[in-house]
Amino acid sequence: MKCYVGKILTVNSENQVCKYLVEDKGRIIFVGNDLPEKYKDCEMIYLGNKALLPSFADTHQHFASFSIFNAGLNVMEASSNEEILLMIKEFVEKRNPKTVIAFGASPYSVKEQRLVSREEIDSVCSDREVLIVKYDGHACIVNSKLLQRMENKVKSLRGYHPDTGEMNQEAFFEFSNDITNSVAIPELINNMQSAVDFMASRGIGCVHTVSGVGFIGNLDITMEKAFAKGLKNGFQIRVFPQSMDIKAATKRHLPRIGGCFECALDGCFGSHDAALNEPYADELAGDGVLYYSDEKVIDFCKKANRVGLQIEMHAIGDKAFDQATRALKAALDDYPRKDHRHGIIHDCLPTREGIKICKEYNIAMPVQSAFIDWKQEPNDYLEVILGNERCNALNPLNTFLQNGILVSFGSDAPCTTPDPITWIDRAVNNRNKDEAISVQDAVKMCTYNGYFTSFDERYRGSLEEGKIADMVILSENPYDIEKENISNIKVEQLLLAGKPYESCKENIVKTMVRGLLSKANA
């Protein structure tokens, strides 16, 4: 039995800050400002200037992809294409990989102001396949060796650009699926263990992963479910099959479906394929790409809703956002459900009409506040392609809040690094002052709201009596410091079921067998 003494940020319905929290056998048995006599002989843990709050939840990421790229080559911080080429060369010399998988290339954060090309990659690595995924996760650049092997599969697809090696839309999905599927299963599971350990170091105790990226028979969905159920350290993973075939969820007894890729209604701004109601301001790509007809999306939503699944879909542009809201409205009009917890992912450029539907039908929004002031997609670039008015309308967190819409935060990893302190910082210090929110609201969006989104709020997400003691200790109290200093806060420790986080590194067979036999949630 342990008693934490100091700033206890409960994130309960009253958002109370208490002085004492008592944990016993993994459960919270007391929270308050006056410690009962019966607990005064507990082991006392004094927080000092630190703060104790619920563990964080990442409500949208591509876990398998993040695991692969987290173990591979990250070029996000490169300042030039020349530096990216040097990184590839050094990576090959150091690790001698069969295939080079890199992530994070952006034309807006390098001095050349363009993506590295196929020919440039060939100049440093022509003897093995190379795939560099763009920072937004919706395009890639490939070298000639990989292009030659895949040419017959992709040359008739939308987004195929062999001259530069850049692949967008369906061509990108084909390359992404192929490369992901080429990773050996034992290697992927080892990478997944490392990825969980990394996220735990950032105070994250739960992730929602969208799964289904090219493995035969959607093996990765089954594998991620078994992996999630097999963890013994208390880390929680909730799996969303990103498919428009509801059997992908129902036959695996998963209560939810959706995500990106097959459930993406459009692309993204950086590739000019986010679907817009009005053309792009720079006139390079019309109004973007809407992948599906209303009829197809509505049919999917109706079927999923009728069998009781929770639905999430990717929508970046306003045209895609409107389509998502129309489809979910149609599904709920067809078969009303009070506690469906359907959601629209990203919601970067919502419309008034769509927000009104979300408010009326209780549609949630798993968003990425890390996209605000994003180095890989800076504001000056967004102003060029969207115009000032639409740029100022991006990521309107305060508008969502004022409309009573439930917002949760996620990383969209590997697009951004899973880092809740960054999520809070960007949401609170938004350069668009009208859309900045309070620290308290931001903390709730990456704790309680995240757990609520996956029906886990009964046991986790706030520090209240009876709940599981999934908690994080921060170096400072985010409620007390100047908001400009939030980015300096450090995660001191993650506690799951009251115990300091333990690495999930172990024999992968043990993890997977335990998961296949477990009745735990996933």
C-alpha positions in Angstrom: 0.0 0.0 0.0 1.4 3.4 -1.1 0.3 6.9 -0.5 1.3 9.6 -2.9 1.5 13.1 -1.4 1.5 16.3 -3.5 -0.3 17.5 -6.6 -2.7 14.7 -7.6 -4.4 15.8 -10.9 -7.4 13.5 -10.9 -9.0 14.6 -14.2 -12.3 13.6 -12.8 -15.6 15.3 -13.7 -14.8 18.2 -11.4 -11.1 18.3 -12.5 -10.1 18.2 -8.8 -6.5 18.5 -7.7 -6.0 16.6 -4.4 -3.2 16.1 -1.9 -3.4 12.4 -1.3 -3.8 9.2 -3.4 -3.6 5.7 -1.9 -2.9 2.7 -4.1 -3.2 -0.9 -3.0 -2.8 -4.0 -5.2 -3.0 -2.0 -8.4 -6.2 -0.2 -7.5 -6.8 3.3 -6.3 -8.5 3.0 -2.9 -8.5 6.7 -1.8 -8.2 10.1 -3.3 -8.7 13.3 -1.3 -7.3 16.2 0.7 -7.7 14.8 4.2 -5.9 11.4 4.7 -7.9 9.0 6.9 -6.2 7.7 9.9 -6.1 4.1 8.6 -3.8 5.1 5.8 -1.3 7.1 7.8 1.1 4.2 8.2 1.3 3.6 4.4 4.6 4.0 2.6 4.6 7.7 1.8 5.8 8.9 -1.6 6.3 12.7 -1.6 6.0 14.3 -5.0 7.4 17.7 -4.1 7.1 19.9 -7.3 6.1 16.9 -9.4 2.6 16.0 -10.4 0.7 12.7 -10.5 -2.0 12.2 -13.2 -3.6 9.5 -15.2 -1.5 7.7 -17.8 -1.8 9.1 -21.3 -3.7 7.5 -24.2 -2.7 7.8 -27.9 -6.0 7.5 -29.7 -4.7 7.1 -33.3 -1.5 5.6 -34.5 -0.3 3.0 -37.0 1.4 0.7 -34.5 2.9 -1.8 -36.8 4.2 0.9 -39.1 5.5 2.9 -36.2 7.3 -0.2 -34.9 9.0 -0.7 -38.2 10.1 2.9 -38.7 11.0 3.4 -35.0 13.6 0.6 -35.6 14.6 1.9 -39.0 15.9 5.1 -40.4 14.2 8.4 -39.4 15.0 11.3 -41.6 12.6 13.8 -40.1 15.2 16.1 -38.7 17.3 16.2 -41.9 17.8 19.8 -43.0 18.7 18.9 -46.7 18.3 16.1 -49.2 22.1 15.8 -49.2 21.9 14.9 -45.5 19.2 12.3 -46.2 21.4 10.7 -48.8 24.3 10.6 -46.3 22.0 9.1 -43.7 21.0 6.3 -46.1 24.6 5.6 -46.9 25.6 5.4 -43.3 22.6 3.3 -42.4 23.5 0.8 -45.0 27.1 0.6 -44.0 26.3 0.2 -40.3 23.3 -2.2 -40.5 23.6 -3.8 -43.9 19.8 -4.2 -44.2 18.3 -6.3 -47.0 15.8 -3.4 -47.6 16.2 0.2 -46.5 13.0 1.5 -44.9 13.1 5.2 -44.0 10.5 7.7 -42.8 9.9 11.4 -42.5 11.0 13.0 -45.8 9.5 16.5 -46.3 10.0 19.0 -49.1 9.1 21.8 -46.7 11.8 21.2 -44.0 14.9 20.8 -46.3 16.8 23.6 -48.0 16.1 22.2 -51.5 12.3 22.6 -50.9 11.6 19.3 -52.8 11.6 15.6 -52.1 14.7 13.6 -52.6 14.5 11.9 -56.0 14.7 8.3 -57.3 18.0 9.1 -59.1 19.5 10.6 -56.0 18.7 7.6 -53.9 20.2 5.4 -56.6 23.4 7.4 -56.4 24.0 6.1 -52.8 22.1 2.9 -52.8 21.3 1.0 -56.0 22.1 -2.6 -54.9 19.1 -3.0 -52.6 15.6 -1.8 -52.4 14.9 1.6 -50.8 11.6 3.0 -49.7 11.3 6.4 -48.0 7.9 7.2 -46.7 6.9 10.9 -46.7 6.3 12.6 -43.4 2.5 12.5 -43.8 2.4 8.7 -44.3 0.5 9.1 -47.6 3.3 9.1 -50.2 6.8 7.6 -50.6 9.9 7.8 -52.8 11.4 4.6 -54.1 14.7 3.7 -55.8 15.0 2.1 -59.2 15.6 -1.4 -57.8 12.3 -1.4 -55.9 10.5 0.3 -58.7 11.6 -2.3 -61.2 10.2 -5.2 -59.0 6.9 -3.5 -58.4 6.4 -1.8 -61.8 3.8 -4.2 -63.2 1.7 -4.0 -60.1 1.6 -0.2 -59.9 2.0 1.3 -63.3 -1.7 1.5 -63.9 -2.6 2.9 -60.5 -3.4 6.5 -59.6 -0.4 8.3 -58.0 2.3 6.4 -60.1 5.3 8.7 -60.9 8.3 6.7 -62.1 10.2 9.8 -63.2 10.8 11.1 -59.7 10.1 7.9 -57.9 7.3 9.5 -55.8 4.3 7.3 -55.3 0.9 8.7 -54.1 -2.6 7.4 -53.5 -3.2 3.8 -54.6 0.3 3.4 -55.9 1.7 4.4 -52.5 -0.6 2.0 -50.7 0.6 -0.9 -52.9 4.3 -0.1 -52.1 3.5 0.4 -48.4 1.7 -2.9 -48.2 4.4 -4.8 -50.1 7.3 -3.5 -47.9 5.4 -4.0 -44.6 4.5 -7.5 -45.7 8.2 -8.2 -46.4 9.2 -7.7 -42.8 9.8 -11.0 -41.0 7.2 -11.7 -38.3 9.7 -12.3 -35.5 11.5 -9.0 -36.4 8.2 -7.1 -36.4 7.2 -8.5 -33.0 10.6 -7.5 -31.6 10.1 -4.0 -33.0 6.6 -3.9 -31.5 8.1 -4.6 -28.1 10.6 -1.8 -28.5 7.9 0.5 -29.7 5.8 -0.1 -26.6 8.8 0.5 -24.3 9.5 3.8 -26.2 5.9 5.0 -25.8 5.9 4.1 -22.1 8.9 6.3 -21.7 6.6 9.2 -22.9 4.0 8.3 -20.2 1.6 6.5 -22.6 -0.3 3.6 -21.1 -2.7 2.9 -23.9 -2.7 3.1 -27.7 -5.4 2.8 -30.4 -3.8 1.2 -33.4 -5.2 1.0 -36.9 -4.2 -2.2 -38.4 -4.3 -3.9 -41.8 -1.5 -2.9 -44.0 -0.9 -5.6 -46.6 -0.3 -8.8 -44.8 -1.9 -11.8 -46.5 -5.3 -12.5 -44.9 -4.8 -9.4 -42.7 -2.4 -11.4 -40.6 -1.2 -8.2 -38.9 -4.6 -7.6 -37.4 -4.7 -11.0 -35.8 -1.1 -10.6 -34.8 -1.5 -7.2 -33.2 -4.6 -8.5 -31.3 -2.6 -11.4 -29.9 0.4 -9.2 -29.1 -1.9 -6.7 -27.3 -3.6 -9.5 -25.2 -0.2 -11.1 -24.5 1.4 -8.1 -22.8 1.8 -8.8 -19.1 3.0 -5.3 -17.9 -0.4 -3.6 -18.0 0.1 -1.6 -21.2 -3.2 -1.5 -23.2 -3.6 -1.7 -27.0 -7.0 -1.3 -28.8 -7.0 -2.6 -32.3 -9.0 -1.1 -35.2 -9.0 -3.1 -38.4 -8.7 -0.5 -41.1 -11.1 -2.2 -43.6 -14.5 -1.6 -45.2 -15.2 -5.3 -44.8 -16.9 -5.6 -41.4 -15.8 -9.3 -41.2 -12.3 -8.0 -40.6 -13.6 -7.0 -37.2 -16.4 -9.4 -36.4 -14.6 -12.7 -37.2 -11.8 -11.6 -34.8 -14.4 -10.6 -32.2 -13.1 -7.0 -32.2 -15.8 -4.4 -31.3 -14.5 -1.6 -33.6 -13.4 -1.0 -37.2 -11.8 1.9 -39.1 -8.7 4.0 -39.5 -6.8 5.1 -42.6 -5.7 3.3 -45.7 -8.9 1.4 -46.8 -10.9 3.6 -44.4 -9.3 6.9 -45.5 -11.8 9.0 -47.3 -9.1 11.3 -48.7 -5.4 11.9 -48.7 -3.5 14.8 -47.0 -2.5 18.4 -47.7 1.2 17.7 -48.3 0.4 15.5 -51.3 -2.4 17.7 -52.5 -4.9 14.9 -52.3 -6.9 16.0 -49.2 -10.4 16.4 -50.6 -11.5 20.1 -50.5 -14.8 21.8 -51.2 -13.0 24.5 -53.1 -9.8 24.1 -55.2 -6.3 24.4 -53.7 -5.1 28.0 -53.7 -2.0 27.1 -55.7 -4.0 25.4 -58.4 -1.7 22.4 -58.6 -4.1 19.7 -58.0 -7.7 20.8 -58.3 -9.7 20.0 -55.3 -7.9 16.8 -54.2 -9.1 13.3 -54.2 -12.2 11.8 -52.6 -11.5 8.0 -52.6 -15.1 6.8 -52.4 -18.6 7.7 -53.4 -21.1 8.6 -50.7 -23.0 5.4 -51.5 -20.0 3.2 -50.7 -19.2 5.0 -47.4 -22.8 5.1 -46.2 -23.2 1.4 -47.0 -20.1 0.6 -45.0 -21.2 2.7 -42.0 -24.7 1.3 -42.0 -23.5 -2.3 -42.0 -20.9 -1.7 -39.3 -23.3 0.3 -37.1 -26.0 -2.3 -37.4 -23.8 -5.1 -36.0 -22.7 -2.8 -33.1 -19.2 -1.9 -34.2 -17.6 1.4 -33.3 -16.5 3.2 -36.5 -13.7 5.6 -37.2 -12.7 7.0 -40.6 -9.8 9.3 -41.8 -10.9 12.7 -43.1 -8.4 15.6 -43.6 -10.1 17.9 -46.0 -13.5 19.6 -45.6 -15.1 17.6 -48.4 -14.0 14.3 -46.8 -15.1 15.6 -43.4 -18.5 16.3 -44.8 -18.7 12.9 -46.4 -17.8 11.3 -43.1 -20.5 13.2 -41.2 -23.1 12.4 -43.8 -22.3 8.7 -43.7 -22.3 8.4 -39.9 -25.5 10.4 -39.7 -27.1 8.1 -42.3 -26.0 5.1 -40.3 -27.4 6.4 -37.0 -30.6 7.5 -38.6 -30.9 4.0 -40.1 -30.2 2.3 -36.7 -30.0 4.7 -33.7 -27.5 3.8 -31.0 -27.1 5.9 -27.8 -23.5 5.0 -27.0 -21.8 4.2 -30.3 -18.7 6.3 -29.8 -18.1 6.6 -33.6 -15.3 9.0 -34.5 -13.7 10.9 -37.4 -9.9 10.9 -37.4 -7.8 14.0 -38.0 -10.7 16.6 -38.6 -8.1 19.1 -39.9 -10.5 21.2 -41.9 -14.1 20.7 -40.6 -17.2 22.6 -41.7 -20.0 24.2 -39.7 -22.5 21.8 -41.1 -20.3 18.8 -40.2 -19.6 20.1 -36.7 -23.4 20.5 -36.2 -23.9 16.8 -37.1 -21.1 15.7 -34.8 -22.6 17.7 -32.0 -26.1 16.3 -32.6 -25.0 12.7 -33.1 -22.2 12.6 -30.5 -19.5 11.8 -33.0 -16.1 12.0 -31.4 -12.9 13.4 -32.8 -9.5 11.7 -32.4 -7.3 14.6 -33.5 -3.6 15.3 -33.8 -2.7 18.6 -32.0 0.9 17.8 -33.0 -0.1 18.9 -36.5 -0.3 22.5 -35.2 3.0 24.3 -36.0 4.3 21.1 -37.5 7.8 21.4 -38.8 7.2 19.0 -41.7 4.1 20.9 -42.8 4.7 24.6 -41.8 2.1 27.3 -41.8 3.7 29.3 -44.6 3.4 26.3 -46.8 -0.2 25.7 -45.8 -1.1 29.3 -46.5 0.2 28.9 -50.0 -1.8 25.8 -50.8 -5.0 26.6 -48.8 -5.1 30.3 -48.6 -5.2 32.4 -45.4 -8.8 31.8 -44.5 -8.7 28.0 -44.7 -5.3 28.0 -43.0 -6.7 29.8 -40.0 -9.6 27.3 -39.9 -7.3 24.3 -39.4 -7.4 22.2 -36.2 -10.1 24.3 -34.4 -9.9 22.6 -31.0 -11.7 25.4 -29.1 -14.5 25.3 -31.6 -14.9 21.6 -31.0 -14.8 22.1 -27.3 -17.5 24.9 -27.4 -19.7 22.6 -29.4 -19.5 19.9 -26.7 -17.7 17.4 -29.0 -15.5 14.8 -27.3 -11.9 15.4 -28.5 -9.0 13.0 -27.8 -5.4 13.3 -28.8 -3.2 10.9 -30.8 0.1 11.0 -32.6 -0.8 9.4 -36.0 2.6 7.8 -35.5 4.9 7.3 -37.4 3.8 10.7 -38.8 4.6 12.4 -35.5 6.4 10.9 -32.5 4.1 9.8 -29.8 4.6 12.5 -27.2 1.7 13.8 -25.1 3.7 16.7 -23.7 3.9 18.0 -27.3 0.2 17.4 -27.8 -0.6 19.6 -24.7 2.0 22.2 -25.7 0.6 22.7 -29.2 -3.0 22.7 -28.1 -2.4 25.3 -25.4 0.1 27.5 -27.3 -1.6 27.5 -30.6 -0.6 30.6 -32.6 -4.3 30.9 -33.6 -5.3 32.3 -30.2 -9.0 31.8 -30.8 -8.5 28.1 -31.1 -6.1 27.7 -28.1 -7.5 25.7 -25.2 -6.7 25.5 -21.5 -4.1 23.2 -20.0 -6.8 21.4 -18.1 -8.8 20.7 -21.2 -5.7 19.6 -23.1 -4.7 17.2 -20.3 -8.2 15.7 -20.3 -8.0 15.2 -24.1 -4.9 13.0 -23.7 -6.0 11.1 -20.6 -9.7 10.6 -19.7 -11.1 11.4 -23.2 -8.7 9.0 -24.7 -9.8 6.1 -22.5 -13.4 7.1 -23.0 -13.0 6.8 -26.7 -12.4 3.1 -26.4 -14.9 2.4 -23.6 -12.1 2.1 -21.0 -13.2 5.0 -18.8 -14.8 2.7 -16.2 -11.4 1.5 -15.1 -8.9 4.0 -16.4 -8.4 7.6 -17.5 -8.9 9.4 -14.2 -7.6 9.0 -10.7 -10.7 7.9 -8.7 -11.4 5.3 -6.1 -11.9 1.9 -7.6 -10.0 2.5 -10.8 -6.8 0.8 -11.9 -3.8 2.8 -10.8 -2.4 3.6 -14.3 -0.6 6.8 -13.6 2.3 9.0 -14.7 4.6 11.3 -12.7 5.6 14.5 -14.4 8.6 16.6 -13.5 6.3 19.6 -13.0 2.7 20.4 -12.5 1.3 21.5 -15.9 -1.5 23.4 -14.2 0.9 25.6 -12.3 3.7 26.6 -14.7 3.6 29.2 -17.4 2.1 27.7 -20.4 5.0 28.7 -22.6 7.2 26.3 -20.5 5.0 23.2 -20.9 7.3 21.8 -23.5 10.1 21.5 -20.8 8.1 19.1 -18.7 9.6 15.6 -18.5 7.9 12.3 -17.9 9.5 10.9 -14.7 7.8 7.6 -14.5 4.9 5.5 -15.8 3.0 3.3 -13.3 0.7 0.6 -14.6 -1.6 -1.0 -12.0 0.5 0.8 -9.4 3.8 -0.7 -10.5 6.7 1.0 -12.2 6.6 0.2 -15.9 8.4 -3.0 -16.8 9.8 -3.6 -20.3 7.8 -5.9 -22.4 10.9 -7.4 -23.9 10.7 -11.2 -23.6 10.7 -14.3 -25.8 8.2 -13.4 -28.5 6.7 -16.9 -28.6 5.7 -16.5 -24.9 4.0 -13.2 -25.6 2.1 -14.5 -28.6 1.0 -17.8 -27.0 -0.1 -16.0 -23.9 -2.1 -13.5 -26.1 -3.8 -16.3 -28.1 -5.0 -17.8 -24.8 -5.8 -14.6 -22.9 -9.3 -13.2 -22.4 -7.9 -9.7 -21.9 -9.2 -6.7 -24.0 -7.6 -5.7 -27.2 
